[in-house]
């Protein structure tokens, strides 16, 4: 589908495969795929915000995308919700399963 193609373009831009490497453009493609509900794109976008790759580091945005992927039973995101990465407590809301109290 369209989201899978957008995800593929995001990977190409992120790693410079067949196109010049461009993290900002990769983020745009990831967001398009993630907005359509593609769990692996949501998880990757969360990682991008968590680590600040091509965007300003933003724990709240990372927590939002991890949560969306976890809600779709995406295993890697569920692991993060059970064992939050450092800093996600600051970006998540209480009781959301991502490090809130």
N, C-alpha and C positions, 0 to 999 in steps of 0.2 A: 504494500500500500504506500500511500504518500508519506506517511510518518516514517516508514522503514527507509525510504529513499532519502528523506531529509536527514535521518540518522546517519546513513552512509556518507552523505555529503559532509556532515559534521566531523566524522572520523577522518575523512580525507583532508579537510581543512586543518584539523587539529594536528595531524601527523605529517602533513605535506605530501600526501600520496597522490600524485597525478596533478596536483595543483600547488601553488605556493602556500607554505605554512602560514596560517592566519588564525590566531586564537579568537580574535573578536568575531570573525565571520563564523567560526566553528560554534561559538556561543549562540549566534543567531539561529543557525540550523538546529542545534540541540533544543533551543527554546521552542521552535516551531514543532518539532517532533514531540517534545514533552507536553506542550499545550494540547496536543491531540491525544494524550494519554499513553504514550509509549513508555512503559516502565523503565526500560534500560536507558532511554534518553533522560528521563527524570532523575535516575540515579547518577548518571554521568554529569548532568547539569549540577546536581547537588555537590558532587566532588569538585567541579570547577569553582563553584562559589566557596566551598570549604577551603580549598587550597589557594584561591585567588589566581587562577590561570586565565588570563585574558580579560578578567573583570576584577574589580576591587573585592577583596576578601569580605564575605558577608555571611556570618553564621546563621542569621535569621533566614536568609534566602536558602542557604544550604539545608537547614532543618525543614523548611517548607517542602523542598523537592524530595528529600529523603522520606518524609512522611507520605507524600503522594505515591512514591514508588512502593513503600512498605504497605500502603493500603491496597495495592494490587498484588500483594503476596510475592513481591520481588525479593528473593532470598537475601541478596547482599544488603538491600536496604533494611530488611527486617533485622539483620544482624546488627546494623548500626543503631536501630531503635532499641535493641536489647542491651547493647554495649556502646553507648554514645562516644563519639570521638571527642577529644578535648576541645572545649570551647562551645560545643553545641548547647550546653546548659544555658549559656548566655543568650543564645539565639532562639531558644524554644520556649514554649509556653508551659506553665505548670500542668502536669497530668497528661501531656501529649505523648508520652512514651519515648521522648527523645532527650531525656536527661533532665526534664523539669521535675520539680518536687511536688 
